[in-house]
Amino acid sequence: MSVYPRRIMGIETEFGLTATRDGAAVLRPEEIARYLFRPVVAQYKSTNIFTDNAARLYLDVGAHPEYATAECDSLTQLLNHDKAGELLFNELAVQAQDALAAEGIGGDVYLFKNNVDSAGNSYGTHENYLISRELSLKHFGKRLLPFLITRQLLCGAGMITKDGQFALSQRADQVWEGVSSATTRTRPIINTRDEPHGDSSRFRRMHVIVGDSNMAEPTFALKVGSAQLVIEMLEADWEMPAFDVADPIAHIKEIALDPTGQTPLELKDGSTVTALEVQRAVHAAAGKWLEQRPDEGTPNEELARVVELWGRVLDCIESQDFQPVAGEIDWVIKRDLLERYRARLGGDWTHPKLAQIDLAYHDIDRDRGLFYLLQRKGMVKRWTTDEAIAQAAHTAPQTTRAAMRAAFLARARELGARYTVDWVHLKVDRPEPQTVDLQDPFATSDARANDLLSYMETNREHLNDAQGGIRG
């Protein structure tokens, strides 16, 4: 069976959007979205574009701005490109706020990288992992479910529930099925819709839609890095304990309310195992796998950091002393912050001020957001650097197909070509339609893509000054 230690990965993030003045909303979300995307529409005549760094930036259903990273083949690269999406959308939010002021409407524009709004509506962050076509995705997904339903112990974003409890995960209460081809109707943990965005005879795209949006860089690295290791182990048929959980969906909601990890999971054979025991077993297998893993894609040294943090979090859950991970795990950082405020306010978890703090943690404005205030004060730890994130906002990954998309976009826009682009295709519409089909997401160059650039150069006077559509 094919195993891909060098793995194509991507993250899709939906953001919450609002604009308020003196605590009251000034416009409906769909109206604010029009202001947010006004510069994009002015330049590209669309709310669905590919950016200079080869990512997709668009307005999704429900007036949710969404950012899908370009194809990445290592963990920190993916983190940088995920964080780059915050920078790009924050620039648009600042412009939208200026436009509201200029038109006499006023108000502050907020973009939140979280998963639940005040009305209880949920929006997601979706993980995409390339896997082998030889795998049965449904069977593969079921093997993954015990890990995924307990992974929130490691990387949940935390939230205060409507009934005044603290939950580890914002998404746990929003999924209704384990493995399914649906997305919004039943909201499964793993979506099996067959869209590989590549050679369908070689690749599948595993679409995980249960994870929380993360603000803390180490939490993001742990979320993706642990999943990457588990996928590799399953592909390689590495010895890893199997837990045939009877009702994963019932348990995922229970685990979210139990930071001790002692939630019992009933297995189909009638026995039980705790959420913490599942994570302990998978973590132990990952450590052994890493000892002989090919050093490709995400470097083994980096994955060793993931495994070390993973083990530290599990130790903290067992001891209930979270100081060793206090600045690294989102739900721990947030719970500590809320507990300090709760002590000052002298109330329970239902105090409205706590709900405001909960939300402010996810504000992506680096000058205003509560998470970034903590980061500036050195109260949260880093995994990457501001310089690497800033570079990712304007430069595509150079180790994947994204490099060709970015080169094409840059030249097409410079020449004023009429063009269409999606994850796989590059097309020039004039003077005669020319299309290149890039089915290998690992490829960084292709003679046909170079020929397409040459075609634009040769026909630069006939490319049409109007910008073309950009298909997502």
N, C-alpha and C positions, 0 to 999 in steps of 0.2 A: 504494500500500500504506500502511496506517496505521502511523505511527511514534509511539512513546510516550516522548518525553524525560522527561515526568513519569510515572514508572514505579512501579507498586505492587511492593514487594519484601517478603520476610519470611525469617526464619531460624528453623529448628527445630534445637534442640540437645539431644542426649542426654548425660546425665552419668553418669560412673562413681560407684558408691556402695559404701562399706564402713564398718565400725566396728571399731576395734581397741583392744586393751588390752595394753600391754607388748609390742607388735609382733605380737600374735596376734589373728585375727578373733574377735569375741565372738558374732556371730550370722551366719546366712546372709544374702546380699543381699536376698532376698525378705522376710525377717523385719525387717531394718533398714528396708526400704521401708515396711513397715506403720507403724513408729514415725515415719518421716519424714512420711507422709501422714496421721497420726492427727489433727492439728488440722484438716486439710482435710476429712476424712471427718466429723469432729465437727460442722463448720459446714455442710457442703454434702451430706453423705451420699453422697459420690462421690469417686473418685480422678481424676476427669476434669472440670476446671472451666475456666471463663473468669474471669480475674482482673479486679480493678477497672480495670486499664489496658488491658483488652480483649484480652489475650493468653490463650493456652491453656496451662494447666499440668496435667500428667497423668503417670500411671505407665504407661510403655510396656512392651511385651513384654520379658521378660528382667530385670525389676526395675530398669529404667533410668528414672530421673526424666527428664522431657522438658519443655522450654519452647519454645513456638512464639510468636514475637513477633506482635503485632498488625500489620495492614497499615501499611506505611510507604511514603512517597513521596520520601524523600531519604536520602542516605548517612549523614550524622551522626545523623539521627533514628533510622535503623535500628540504628546502633551503640549509641546510648543505650538503646534498647529491648532489644537483645541483652544488654547489660551489666546491665540491670535484672533480667533473669532470674536472674543470679547472686545479686543481692541477695535476691530473693524466696526462692530455694531455700536460701540460707545461713541465713535466718531460720528456716526449717523444720528445718535441720540442728541449729541451736542448741537448738531446742525438743526435738528427738529426743534429743539428748545429755543434756539435763536429765531427760527421761523415763527414760532408761536408768539414770541415777544414782539417781533417786528409787525405782526398782524394784530397786536393788541389783545391777544388771548391770554398770553402769559402761562405760567406754570412750569413745573419741573418734570422732565421726562425721565422715567425710570425703566431700566431693563433688568430683570431679575433672572439669574441663572439658578432656578429652582424647579420644582415639579408640580406644585399645587398652588392655586390662587385662593383668595379669601372666600370665594364662593364654592370652593371644593372641586373646581375643574382641574383636570390633570393634563400636563403636557410633558413630553418625554425627553430623555437623552438615550439614543440608540447606539449600541456598539455593533460594529461590523467586522467580522473575521473571515478571511479567506480560508476555506478548507477544501479538501480533496473531493472531487466528484465521485470517487469510489465509495465514499461514506454514505450510509443511509442517514439523512439528516434527522428524520423522526426518531430513529433508534439512538443516534448520537446525542440528540437533544435530551432524551429521557435519561441518558447516563449523566448528563450535565446538571439536571434539575436539582439534585440534592446539594450540589456545590452552590448553585445560583441562589437557591432560597435561603441558604445560610450565609452567603457572602455579605449580606447587609451588616452582619456583625463587624466586618472589616471596613466597609466603605459607604455605609449609609450617610445621608446628609443630615439626618435628624430633623424632627419637627414637633411642634405642639399640636396634638390632635384637637378636634372640636369638643371632645368630652373631657379635655383637660389632662391628658396624659402625654408623656414624652415618648415618641416613637423613634426608632433608629433610622427608619427609611421613609421617604416620602412616596415612593412608588409601590411599596409592598401592598398597600390597601387598594391599589388601582388595577391590579391584574386579576384576571378571572379564569385563565386557562394555562396549561403547562406548555404545550407545543401545538401550534396552529398556523394556518396560512392567513388568518385574519390579523388585522392590526388594531383598528379602532372598535370593531364590533364586540370582540371578546377580550381584547388586550391580553395576549398570551405572554409568557415569559420569553419564549423563543418563537420568532416568526419564521415559517418555513417557505414563504413565497419565493419562487425560484427566479431570482434576479442576480446572477453572478457578476454582472458588469464586466464580463470577460469571456474567455473561451468556455462555453458550457460543457464541452466534452472533457475538460480538465478541472474546472473549478465550481465550487458552490460558495455562496456568501451566507454565513450564519449571522442572523440578525437578532441580537439580544436587546429586548426592550424593557427589561425590568429594572435596570440600574438607575441610581440617582445621579443627578448632575452634581459634580464636585467642584468646590472652590479651592480646597487645600491640594496642593500639587502632590504631596506624598500619598494622599488618599486616592487620587486619580491613578497614580502609578501602581498602587496596590490593586485597585479594581481591575485595571486592564492587564497588568502583569500576571496576576494570579490566574485570570481567565485564560490568558495566552498559554501559560504552563499547563493548565488542565487540558486544554484543547490538544496541545502537543502530545501529552501523555495518552490521551484517548486515540489519537491518530496512530501513534507508535505501538498501540496495544501494550503500553507499559503497565506493570502491575500496580493497580490502584483499587482500593476497596470500592465495592459497588453497594449502594444503599437504595433498595427498591422501596421508595417512600409511597405509602398508600394514597395520601391526599396532599400533594405538595402545596396546592393553593390554600387549603385551610391552615397549614403550618406556617406559610410565609407571613401571614398576618399575625400569628401568635408570636413568632420570633421577633417581629418588629417591636413588640412591647416588652421584650425580655432581654435586657442588657447583660444578664448573667450567662446567657447561652445555654441554660438548662432546660429549655423547651423540649419536651419529649416528642420525637417524631416516630409515629407508628409505621412500621414496615409491613409489607404485604405478607410476610411469614408470621406476623403476630408479635414479633419482638419490637423493641424500641431502642432508639439511639438519640442522644441529645444533639442539638444544633452544634454545640461546641465540639463534641466528639467527631462529628462529620468533618468539621474544619480541621481538627487535629490530624485526622487520618489522611485527608487530601494534602495538607501541608507537609506531612512526613514523606508522602510519595513524591511530591514536587522537589523536595530537597534531594532525594536519591536520583530523580531524573536529571536534575541540574548537574550532578557529578559526571554524567556521561553525555550530556546534551551537546550536539554540534554547535560550535560558537559562531552562529550565523544570525543575521537579522538583529534583534535586540541582543547586545553583548551579554555573555554569561555573567560578567562582573555586575552589570546592571540588574539582571534578574536575581543575582545573589542578594542585592539590596532589597529587592521585593520580598524574597523568602525570609530574610532577617526581620523586616518590618512585620510581615505576616505572623511570624512566630511571636514577636513581641506583643502584638495586639492580642493574640490568643492567650498569652500569659496574663495580660492585664485583665482580660475578661474573667479568667479563672480566679485570679486573686481579688478582683474588683478594686485594684489600685491602678488607676489610669494615668498616673503621673508620668510614667515612662513614654507614653504616646500623646501627652497632653497637647502638643503643638503640631500633630501630624494627621490626626483622624478627624474628619469633619464633624461627625456626630458627637465626639468627645469634646472638641473645641466649643461647639455650640452649646452643648449641655452645661459645660462649666460656666460659660458666659451667662446663660440664662439663670443658672442657680445663683450666681452672684447678685444679679438684679432681683431675683425673687426674694432673696434674703433682705435686700434693702426695702423692697416694696411691702414685705410682710404678708403676702397673699399666696394663693396657690397658682397652678399653671394657667388658670383662666384669666389672669390679669391682662387687660388689653395692651399694656405697655410691653409685655413679654411677646405678644404676637407681632408687634412692630419691630422688636429687636430680631425676632426669628426671621422676618422678611428682609430686614436691612442687611443681614449677614450675606445675602445673595445679590445685593446691588453690585453690578459690574463696573460702576464708576469708580475708578481707582482713587479719586480724591474724596469721595463721599461714602462709598460702601463700607460697611462695618467689618467685613472680612479683611479688606485691604488696609483698614486702619490697624487691625491686629497685626497684619503682616509688616507694616511700616514700623510698628513698635517692637518687632522681633519676637512676637508671641506665637507665631506659627513658623514652621520650618519650610524651607524651599527644597525643590527637587531640581529645578532648572534656574534660568536667569532671565531678567527682564530683557537683556540684549538678545538672547536667543528667541524669545517670544516676539520681540519687535521685528527681527529679521524674518521670522515665519509669516508675519502679517503681509509681507510683500514678496516673498520668495517661495516658490514651490519646492517640495521635497525633490532633491536631485537624484534620488536613488530608486524612483518608481516612474511609472507612466506619466505622472503629474508633470514631470519636467517637460515633456513634449507638449502637453496641453498649454502650459504656461508660455512656452516659446511661441506656439502658434497664436495664442491670444495677444501677446505683446506685439507681434508683427502685424497681425490682422488689424488691430486697433490703430496702430501707428500709420498704416497705409489707408485706413478708412474703408477696409474691405467689408463687403456684405457676407456674413458668415453665420454658421450654426455650429454649436459644440455641445456635446454631452459627455458622460463618463467615458464612452468608448469611441465616439466619432468626432472627427474634425472635418468640417466642410466649408468650402468657399463657393458662394452662389454664382459669382460673376467672374469673367464673362461667360464661361461655361461651368456648370456645376462639377466640382471635384471633391470627392469624399475619400477619407482615409479611415479605415476601420482598425482600431488598435485593441486587439483581443487579449494581449498579454500585459497584465498590470505590473509585472516585474520589469518590463523593458523600459530603458531610459532613452533609447534612440531607435529610429526606424527609417530606412531609406525612403519610404513612401512619404513620411512626414517631412523629411528634408525636401523631397520633390515638390510637396505642396507649398512650402515656403518659397522655393524657387519659382513656382508658378505665379505666386502673388507678386514677386519681384518683377518677373517678366511682363506681367499684365497690370502693373500698378496703375496705369492710366485708365483702366477699364473696370476697376473693382467696385465702383459705385461708392459715392461718398456717404450714403446712408448706412447706418449701423444695421447689422442683421439681427435676427432673433436668436435667442440663446436658449436651447432646449435643456431642461434639467433631467 
